[in-house]
Amino acid sequence: MDSVEPRRWDPTTGEIYHLKLRPCPDRVARARLLQMPQDTSDSVRAEHDLFSSNAADLKNFFMHELLEDIVFEVDANWPDEAVFESVQAAVLKSAKMKFPTVDESRQ
């Protein structure tokens, strides 16, 4: 929320500023800055709730209805390398399940 709520839009120039990170340098322009409706905390919270609900529905569909054997979860809050390794391991596991090696196909 800290990065979205302080955003302001100058309707004259179309420039977008951030009250803390990129403040408007012009005093006159500062007076006309507007907060866009999608940048309020209520709006951001509502969008996040909608995203979470949709993501949960999609996850449930894929895990229980369609592709149970190839769906996996990864915590994207992990360090980049750990996320990559987790995704890579899951993709390789899935590929082995779907595409047998030459030796396996001869048996």
N, C-alpha and C positions, 0 to 999 in steps of 0.2 A: 504494500500500500504506500510505503514511503516514496517509492519512485513514481507512482502514478498520481496520487492526490495533489502534490504540489505543482503539477503541470498546468501551464496557462497558455492560452492561445491569443495571439494578436489578430483580431479580425481584419485589420487594415493591411497588414503585410503577409499574413498567413504563417508567420513564424510561431514556433512553439518553444516556450521557455520552461525552465524548472526553477521554482523559487529559491531552492538551495544550491543546486548543482550548476545551473546555467541561468542566472537571473538576467532579466531584461536590463540592458545598460541605459536605456533612454527613459528619463523621468516621465515624459509625456506619454510615451507608449505604455509604460507601466500602469498608468491610470486606466487604460482601455482594455487591459488583459482580462480574459474571461476563462473560467474553468469550464471545460467541456463536460456535458452530462455523463459521459462514459468514464470520466476520471474521478467521480465521487466514490467514497468508500462504500456506500450502499450499492452502487452500480457494479463495482469491482467484486464485491462479495456475492452479488446475485449471479454474475457471470461465472465466478469460480464454482458456486454451488451447482449451476447448470452443467458446467464442464465435468465436475465430479460425478454427478448423476449419470450423465451420458457415458462417461468412461467406465463406470461400474456396470452399466447395462451392456456395453460392448464386450467388456471382459467376461461377463457371465455368459453371453451368447457364444463367444468363441470357445470358452473353456468347457461349456456343458453341451453345446448343441452342434458345434462344427469341427473344430480342430483341436480337440483336447490334448492330443499328443504333441503338438508343436507350439502351444502357448506357454509362455513363461513370464515370470515377473522379475524385474530388476529394480533395485532401489537407486534411482538416479541421483540421490544425494551422496552416494559413495564417490570417492575420488574417480576422476575420468578413466584412469587405467583399470580400476576394478570394474567399472561399468562396462568398458570395452571387453575385458576378459570374460565377464559373465555373459554378455551377448554373444561373443564369439563361441564360447563353449556350447551355448544353447543352439546356435545355428549349426555348428558341426555335428552335434548330437542329432538334430533333426535331419540333416542331410544324410547321415549314416542310416537312419531309420527308413528314409524314403528311397535312397539310391544305394543298393547293395554294391559291394566291391566286385571286381571281376571274379575273384575266387569264390565268393559267396553265391554268385549267380550260376556257377557251374554245378553246384551241389544239388 
